[in-house]
Amino acid sequence: MARLLTEAAGRGVAPCYTSQLLAAFPDTQIGKSVAHQPLLHPLTERELDVLRLLPTGQTGPQIADQLFLANNTIKTHMRNIYSKLNVNNRAQAIKSAQALDLIP
């Protein structure tokens, strides 16, 4: 069930509801990463994947290659990350994510 909920969250299906349901699975890494975000609109699992790669200094196309996604998809994820973290650039996103313990 946690896997299905994670897929739904990753696709942006009812993010608030799916994160609440995922919170019922606290022993899973999935439940910890999506459900315990102190954000009004939690990041999806895929947005977290992109966010985790930001501190590496990779470019958007390099991140796209690593995650086997199109560059435009990465741009969309970045736009969503910036919006959800209420930031305007990569450095601010990294700093905000670190402050929220979303990334080390």
C-alpha positions, 0 to 999 in steps of 0.5 A: 500500500505504501508503494502505491501511495508513493506512486500517487504522491510522486505523480502529484495526486492529492498531495496533502491527502497522500502525505497524511496516508503515508504518515501511517507508514512511519517505519518506511523510508517512503513515509519519512521522506514525503509525509514528514515535510513541514511544508504546506504543499509537500514535495513529491518523491521525484521533486525530492530526488531532484532536490537531493542532486542540487548540492552536487553542482550538476546542471539541469541536463546532467540531473535529467540524464542521471534521473533518466528524465527530459530536461523540460521535466527537470525544469518543471520539477525545479519550478515546483520546488522553488514555489513550494520552498518559496525561493527564487534560485538554486542556492536559496532552495538548497539553503531552505531545504537544509534548514527544513532537514529535507537534505543534508 
